[in-house]
């Protein structure tokens, strides 16, 4: 597991490298270009939901997430993130995403989740609906109101459609790119923080980890380093001596 992800208080690592030279106009037609991916993801997410139900019962009775199911589901998240990064969750690259569940080390968008050796049998009953509820409300703002919140609750690929605050900022970035040829870095960093938050909640809600997602906006293309994690916190840091 990447030490940066561990330092951020999450078992998931979401990263994206902003391309230096983006086309001014290509983002206007990416919705057409990603149609083959959208079709593939519909079927992948159907399988994801079914396999997550299977994993639920496996965890409930054994305390373990079946490794083959885990690897497949991580692959679906990874594929979703690459498509979102290319299209309207970030517009961070013009490099067309590959059709694969596997990690592609040289692709500018990457996602990894640490495999849990053991999971709580009790938490599996409540974390995906009760414990994650505060995060669903926040993610709904990021990805698009009630629709985004519903998709977050079910870990649907819908947040890659570009709604909510993410969609608004991506649209602004696209307009700036169209007229200036430059992607505002501050907007990109904020978009990455929201995407990272949403995927952390997805991994928790779909039982991949017992580590509760931090209420923290870790902005930027890379996961925070050990000495910087928490500098973009949404909630105040507890005072010294308070556990």
Buried (B, 14 or more C-beta within 10 A) or exposed (E): EBEBBBBBBBBBBBBBBBBEEBBBEBBEEBEEBBEEBBEBBEEBBEEBBEBBEEBBEBBBEEBBBBEEBBEBBBBBBBBBBBBBBBBBBBBBBBBBBEEEBEEEEEBBBBBBBBBBEEBBEEBBEEBBEEBBEEBBEBBBBBBBEEBBBBBBBBBBBBBBBBBBBBBEBBBEBBEBBEEEEEBBEEBBBBBBBBBBBBBBBBBBBBBBBBBBBBEBBBBBBBBBEEEBBBEBEEEEEEEEEEE
